[in-house]
Amino acid sequence: MKQRLLVMNGQRIVQHEQEGQWQNDKVDRAGTVKPGIYNLYLASQADKNKTHDGVILYADKESVFQQVGKSFIKHARSDFDKVPESGSNASIRYDQGRAVASVLAAHLSRGLSR
């Protein structure tokens, strides 16, 4: 099933494709996820031998979707003891088959440095 996430006007809309049309599944607050269209169906399965750093986009009953660079990674929700919050910048690594998430500090800047 094709699934995507639309973030606009402060809303997060989860949709699935049915007979060539996108149908809304869930609408809620976007939180800190940046506006855009995220094609979750393009997500690749997480490589448990790597560390994945990026923004948590969405979590459902089965998966946790993370944007790493311009690509999407899908983690099994059952691998987490505690799922990271949507919109958080997280580093996810695997330790003995379990996902361990660490929230990364946001890089803040005050403009030009001299």
N, C-alpha and C positions, 0 to 999 in steps of 0.2 A: 504494500500500500504506500503510495506517495504521500508524504506529509511535509508541510512547510510551516514556518513561523513568520508571521507578519508583525512588525513592530512599527507603530506610527501613532502620533497624537497621544502618547502616553499609554497606549493600549497594546497588549500582546494577544494576538489572535492565532490560535493553532488551527490549521486546516488540513483536510485530506482531499485527494482527488477522487471523484466518482463520475464515471462516464464523461470524462473530459472537462468537468466543472469542479471548481474548488468549493468545498462545503466547510462551514465553520464548525469546529468541535468545541472550542473553549475560548472565552474572552475574559481576560483579567488585566490587571495593571502590569505595565512593562517593567516597572522598577528602574534599574540602572542599565538595562540592555539597550544598546544604541538602536535607533530607528533603521529599518532595512527589511529585506526579504531574505530569509534564511531557508534554503532548500535542505531540510533535514534528511530527505531521502537519499541525498548524495553522501551522507556520512559513512566513513569507513570504520570498521571495527577497531577498537583500541589495541595497540601492540603492547602487550603486558611486559615487554622487555625495555620499554622506553618510558621517559617522563614526558608528560604532555602539559604544556603551559599555555593557558588561554582562558577566554571568558566562558563561563557556564551560561548557555543559552536557555535550556529548557530541560526539565526532568519529568518523565511520565512514570507509569507503574513498572515499565520494563527497562527503560534506558535513561541515561544522562547524556545530553548532547553538549559538546564543547567545541568552540571555534578556536582552532590553532592556526594562526596565520590566516590564510584565505580558505583553508579547508575545514571540514567538520569531522569530529571524532565522536563515535558512539561507545559509551561505556555501559556495561550491564549494571543496572541499579542494585542488583543482588550482591555485587562485589563491594558495596559501600556499607560501612557501619553508620555513617552520617553523610548524607548527600549535601554537597556544597550548595549555597544559595544561588539562585538564578541572578545573573548579572555580575557575580563576583569573579575576579581574576584569580584563577586557581592553578596550582601545579599538582597534577595527579600522577602518582607513581604506584606501582604494584609491589607488594611485599607478601610473599607466600600466597599469591593468588587473590589477595584482598587489595582493594583500591584505597590508597591513603591520599587524602586531599589536604593541601596546605594553601591557605589564602595568601596570595602575593600582595605586597603593599603597592598601592597606586603610585605611579611616578608623577609627582606634582612639580610644576615649574612656575616660576614667576616672571617668565619672559626671558630676555637676554641676560646672559651671565657675563660679567666682565672681570 
